[in-house]
Amino acid sequence: MSLDLRKWLDTVDEMGELKHVAGADWNLEIGAISALNVRKDENSALLFDAVQDYPKGSRILTCSTSSLERIALTFGLPQKSSAVQLVSAMRGMLPTWEAGFKDFPQQTVESGPVLENVRSGKDVNLFALPVPRWHDKDGGRYIGTGDAIITRDPDSGELNMGTYRIMVHDEKTTALYISPGKHGRMHYEKYFAQGKPCPVAMSFGHHPLVFRTAASEVPSGSEYRFIGAVQGEPVKVVTEEITGLPIPADSEIVAVGWVRPGHTKMEGPFGEWTGYYASKERGAPVVDVERIYFRNEPILLGAPPNRPPNDSTTFNVIKNSAMLWNALDKSGVPDVRGVWMSDVGQQQLVIVSIKQRFHGHVKQAAHLACQNRPAAYHGRYVILVDDDIDPSDIKQVLWALCTRSDPENDIEIIRRAWSTPLDTMIRKPTDKLLNSRAIIDACKPYEWFDEFPEDIKLDPELEKQVIGKWGTILNL
Ligand SMILES: Cc1cc2nc3c(=O)[nH]c(=O)nc-3n(C[C@H](O)[C@H](O)[C@H](O)COP(=O)(O)O)c2cc1C
């Protein structure tokens, strides 16, 4: 497996899942085309070239991992899988990948495609790239949506790679918005506490595996190792001269610079993954960009958030469900039969199905599901269902909710949990960053499970017979 985005694009093209778009406008059109594209279940990755006002060869890729096939390709998982099968496949591979961390530290190399072009100091111009304005109420043009922002913990030396939105202020400065509690933010806060500037390297174009890893709750400091373990070979990095940070040698575009204590500027609003412009405009740290590296004819990777479904929803269901399921297993919750972090609610709606084994089993599973890292940030509802309910089928889940829960007894509220300025239900983001969670027990009560009204089932034998005899009438 190679981390070269162009080889990945060639394969996607061969699979018939790449569309080339010429002449679209960076101002709203690319955002709108991408938003409409991912509303279709069968969508292609979109490679924009000859963007309005820009020469041919300044390119943007969107919808990179918005289909099951492209997710499978990116992570080396079986093709032609359903979403539920991909959750199982990813869940099965996670322990192998994690066990591989020790074997795949990043490998420093002298050079790489990212160094093909270098612009420093007065020659830095971020607007030389066709940076989109994605949504009409955005406060600016966002170069970073599918990015990977690299920082280092000043105390432990641990590296982090996170996807954080980046708005361009002018040719040489950007904003850096990171929610409280995320690793990149903890890093710059530690530098600031020591009165020092924080070095930052921002990769804006790369293989989707880099992006999706940066945007995942993989253990802190292990992103390069995770990517190495998935692809079965170490990530090649170049030590960047100004910041000393290791940058992927195969990146398309990397900008480096400094975030300085006390230097903030207004950032936002931005159309966010919840489907709102919730965090509004507010001060965010500024990155002074000192140098930019890029390949010939560079490709910017965009992943515009939107009201679901958006660029990230299909991937997030697979990854978050797999990670949370494994986390529940590791926490010792027995007989979890399914986990589904729905594409509509994302981490705000977590559904877990279990085979109940003992009094309190539901509560144990629900609390741990609610606060485990893949679901802890900005969660809202956790619904527990029995193992006869498919958690990926929202109609079955709502049926269980309506017939197996009693609001007075089965909804529990957890208060003062980890939230964010992006939370639509926090009125003033600066006031508080806490929200509440509802845990809903939509399982049959364990103490009278056997007395619970029997549900109507179609006998499988009868179903087969009827389909055999009447299938043509039913179009089956
Ligand atoms: C398209 C996209 C944009 C994101 N933008 C932000 C952002 O602006 N700020 C933020 O804190 N998290 C953002 N996230 C979520 C983080 O990338 C995610 O929580 C990741 O795990 C953070 O890395 P960390 O845990 O190492 O801090 C975004 C995720 C995606 C998929």
The ligand as an ORCA input file, in Angstrom:
! r2SCAN-3c Opt
* xyz 0 1
  C     -14.004     17.215      8.434
  C     -13.643     17.291      9.897
  C     -13.397     18.515     10.473
  C     -13.080     18.622     11.839
  N     -12.836     19.844     12.374
  C     -12.490     19.953     13.667
  C     -12.173     21.235     14.229
  O     -12.234     22.260     13.568
  N     -11.800     21.273     15.532
  C     -11.741     20.141     16.322
  O     -11.399     20.246     17.478
  N     -12.054     18.929     15.811
  C     -12.407     18.800     14.515
  N     -12.701     17.576     13.980
  C     -12.688     16.385     14.863
  C     -11.278     15.923     15.160
  O     -10.526     15.793     13.986
  C     -11.265     14.590     15.910
  O     -11.942     14.760     17.127
  C      -9.863     14.073     16.157
  O      -9.937     12.872     16.910
  C      -9.033     15.082     16.882
  O      -7.740     14.580     17.108
  P      -7.178     14.522     18.595
  O      -8.080     13.550     19.345
  O      -5.802     13.989     18.407
  O      -7.230     15.887     19.129
  C     -13.008     17.446     12.631
  C     -13.243     16.204     12.031
  C     -13.559     16.120     10.682
  C     -13.824     14.758     10.062
*
